[in-house]
Amino acid sequence: MYTYKIHLHKEPEGGYTVSVPALPGCITFGQDIDEAIKMAKEAIELYLEELKDRGEPIPDDSNVLEFSLNLQIA
């Protein structure tokens, strides 16, 4: 089992662009959060299939910690 963090970026015209930092170039889009997550799962699966077909190593985020910091600049 592999673990991946996804980033959902709300677009001004609507919908969400999704990127997977551990998988460069793995980007997709959904009209709402649920669709964006569904599309991300599909994009990750296709990306991993391609890596397997090429015999390349499969990275994942199982050992990555992620934090969000809020900073106020005076």
N, C-alpha and C positions, 0 to 999 in steps of 0.2 A: 504494500500500500504506500502511496506517495502522498505528500502533503504540499499544497501550494497556497500561497497568499495571493489574493487578487486585489487589485485596486480599481474601484469604480469611480469614474470621473463624470460628474453631472455635466451635460452639455447645455449650452445656452439655448439651443433650438429644441431641446428636449431629448430625453433618452440618456443612456449611460455608455460611455466607452470603457471597456474593461481591458486592463493589461495584467500580465503575469510576470512579475519581475524576474523570477528564476528561469523563465523561458523567453529569451530575447526574441522579439518580433511576434510573440503570441498575443494578439490583440483582437478584440471582437466588440460587438455593440448589441445593446438591447433597449427596447422602448421603455421598459421599467426595470426595477431592481430584480424581480423574479426572472424575467426574460434574460437580463444581463448575466445572472448567475448560471442559468441553463446554458446560454451560449458559451460562457467561459468553460464549463465542464466539457462541452463538445469540442471546443478549440484545443483544450489541454489534451484530450484523448487523441485527437488527430495529430497534434504535435508529437506526443509520445510514440505513436505508431510510426511516424516518420523517423524519429531517432532510432527506434528499434530496427527498422528496415535498413538503416544506414550502419547499424552496429555501433552507434555512438552511445556514450554513457548518458544515463538519465538523471539529471539533477532534481533535487526537491528541497523543500523548505523545512523539513522535519527538525533541523537543528538551528533554525533561525528564530530569534526573538525579535519582536517588533513593538515599538513604543511610539506613541504620538506625544509630542511636546507642544505646549502652547506657550508662546513667548509674547510678551508685550514690550514693544520698543517705544521708549519715551521720545 
